[in-house]
Amino acid sequence: MKLICSKSNLLRGVNIVSKAVPTRTTMAILECILIDASTNEIKLMANDMELGIETRVEGEIAERGVIALDAKIFSEIVRKLPDSDVMIETDASFKTVISCEKAKFNIVGKSGDDFSYLPYIEKNDAIVISQFTLKEVIRQTIFSIADNDNNKLMTGELFEIIENELKVVSLDGHRISIRNIELKNNYENKKVVVPGKTLQEISKIVPGGVDDDVLIYLTDNHIVFEFDTTTVVSRLIEGEYFRIDQMLSSAYETKVIVNKKELLDCIDRATLLVKEGDKKPIIMNITDGSMELKINSFIGSMNEDIDIEKEGKDILIGFNPKFFIDALRVIDEENVSLYMVNPKAPCFIKDDEGKFIYLILPVNFNNAAN
Amino acid sequence: MKLICSKSNLLRGVNIVSKAVPTRTTMAILECILIDASTNEIKLMANDMELGIETRVEGEIAERGVIALDAKIFSEIVRKLPDSDVMIETDASFKTVISCEKAKFNIVGKSGDDFSYLPYIEKNDAIVISQFTLKEVIRQTIFSIADNDNNKLMTGELFEIIENELKVVSLDGHRISIRNIELKNNYENKKVVVPGKTLQEISKIVPGGVDDDVLIYLTDNHIVFEFDTTTVVSRLIEGEYFRIDQMLSSAYETKVIVNKKELLDCIDRATLLVKEGDKKPIIMNITDGSMELKINSFIGSMNEDIDIEKEGKDILIGFNPKFFIDALRVIDEENVSLYMVNPKAPCFIKDDEGKFIYLILPVNFNNAAN
């Protein structure tokens, strides 16, 4: 194999496919990036068997061939080359010479024969969504997936297509995040659970242009994302996702409208009194026109009043402050509405248009101590 | 005690004195920042018994007093307060209320009685140096102090005053870094060894203006730095520093002039083939008009040619690449001159004006294998 491409193109490609290189594996071939120049295109590929990424790199093929190179070494070499044309040459024993200007690296690659190519996916109707929207919807929901494997379904996100709507849901047993996106077209109804890791990596490699699209294909076992010259294929998580509709009641006893930044800053300040693992709730004492926030810990106490608009009953309710912070951080609105029923029922943060719902369970607290 | 000052002033002061708070200590009082408003000034102080920092903060004292507050908690509270006036109030049982706008923190402080105030230093003739120059000279030498305590003197830097010159030296047994600074005035000759940690912290808190000065006072046991409203007092390292003059010969057999950036980039590229702890040298093969750099490791090999100007003999010599990278990074000149005698004698990187000398010992290498 012998090929020439610019350092910048090569680096862009390497950075993209590296996201599918596993950090730990017993199979050395999975630690490699495959350079496939066996046809008239240069393709880079990596695959950890759950997530596979393939991207096309502009360049010139002087001699066709395939080589697998250790991802870490190869990407470090590419990163440190001068900003010029790079030549990659291999021989029959997989010796590889990477040269750029006067610099010349010799490393030994592996045969591409053992490499697991991306699975072939029968492509049906493509769901079209802007790169910007996809990145946003991931950012706005990914924080509430479960951080352990106890329940596999909780480590993923529900992607549900209902006609011209995409509903994305994540939950971890203490909270639920829901975002609804309007699509340009109508599609067949479909529900899949996408691994959280796939979504995290996708949101790192999608450039995120408002006018650039991502095509999404769904099958029973896989989800495929196509954008620019890149294809990402991921396995889905098997199983029936949680039924959340029954948890979403619209009845409430107290409605609060509050400035988002003020509430976020205040809770953020309060949490500095809470050490990791020390589950101290933030207490909200909601009365007409005012919300008093209080926190009490071994370190000290903090309280602050915030101006609010209130409808309905007064309420005294406690929350894990982190859950509130996570949700408020991804809401772009200046003011948010909180809906509560009683100190043991979930609080909803939602907008009037139904674009988002964040459900947070309250925590018990010893009222006397606060 | 009761005082009021702006959040920004308070934060600036807290950030400065925090540098003298030890990360680990068995004495709880050392983990505190002392707020001393016992006179008509607000002073913040921290002291780890080696390094002590005191800074004055603008503000209003409504009631005089002193309090010691846990540095970590106090600085986090200050950092997260709204950008407004902060009031700090304490009572006789050291209960402390920190309030700002509607936010109110309650924490418990400690009596200032147990706090170790900065030692009183008899101030003699002040050595005047610009903040910029002090920061630069630290950056240009600090990398070659020893990173372990085997020889205490190697963990510090020599500050030597010779009439109107400040010579700063650091060495770790494999290399020596020397910077000579011209001072505006003449001073009495004096040699002290300043702990590396003190210099690292100083360079973080000195703003670094070209037109702003630092006053340095030297005694037998202490060095004092005064700038803006801050005073830093540090113990010195005891003992006679190494005699380096006998190592600095000006005879050479080979002189090389090379573009600094080209050489640095090339060595930097080569090091990616060297894993931590794997002591592979970079080999320089210096001939007329050209320097070939080669490195060979378990991962692979790399070679690159660089154009040079050469005087004297050809030479084949090997170095620890990190030592070359460290020195080249802090040299601002476009071209550097290397002086060598033979493959077992130190290489000098120095300028014609005697502003800097970097001495690097070569390493043995198996020529046949390279």
Boltz contact constraints between the chains, C-beta under 6 A:
constraints:
  - contact:
      token1: [A, 73]
      token2: [B, 299]
      max_distance: 6.0
  - contact:
      token1: [A, 76]
      token2: [B, 272]
      max_distance: 6.0
  - contact:
      token1: [A, 80]
      token2: [B, 269]
      max_distance: 6.0
  - contact:
      token1: [A, 80]
      token2: [B, 272]
      max_distance: 6.0
  - contact:
      token1: [A, 102]
      token2: [B, 304]
      max_distance: 6.0
  - contact:
      token1: [A, 102]
      token2: [B, 305]
      max_distance: 6.0
  - contact:
      token1: [A, 103]
      token2: [B, 269]
      max_distance: 6.0
  - contact:
      token1: [A, 103]
      token2: [B, 304]
      max_distance: 6.0
  - contact:
      token1: [A, 104]
      token2: [B, 303]
      max_distance: 6.0
  - contact:
      token1: [A, 105]
      token2: [B, 302]
      max_distance: 6.0
  - contact:
      token1: [A, 106]
      token2: [B, 300]
      max_distance: 6.0
  - contact:
      token1: [A, 106]
      token2: [B, 301]
      max_distance: 6.0
  - contact:
      token1: [A, 107]
      token2: [B, 300]
      max_distance: 6.0
  - contact:
      token1: [A, 269]
      token2: [B, 80]
      max_distance: 6.0
  - contact:
      token1: [A, 269]
      token2: [B, 103]
      max_distance: 6.0
  - contact:
      token1: [A, 272]
      token2: [B, 76]
      max_distance: 6.0
  - contact:
      token1: [A, 272]
      token2: [B, 80]
      max_distance: 6.0
  - contact:
      token1: [A, 299]
      token2: [B, 73]
      max_distance: 6.0
  - contact:
      token1: [A, 300]
      token2: [B, 106]
      max_distance: 6.0
  - contact:
      token1: [A, 300]
      token2: [B, 107]
      max_distance: 6.0
  - contact:
      token1: [A, 301]
      token2: [B, 106]
      max_distance: 6.0
  - contact:
      token1: [A, 302]
      token2: [B, 105]
      max_distance: 6.0
  - contact:
      token1: [A, 303]
      token2: [B, 104]
      max_distance: 6.0
  - contact:
      token1: [A, 304]
      token2: [B, 102]
      max_distance: 6.0
  - contact:
      token1: [A, 304]
      token2: [B, 103]
      max_distance: 6.0
  - contact:
      token1: [A, 305]
      token2: [B, 102]
      max_distance: 6.0
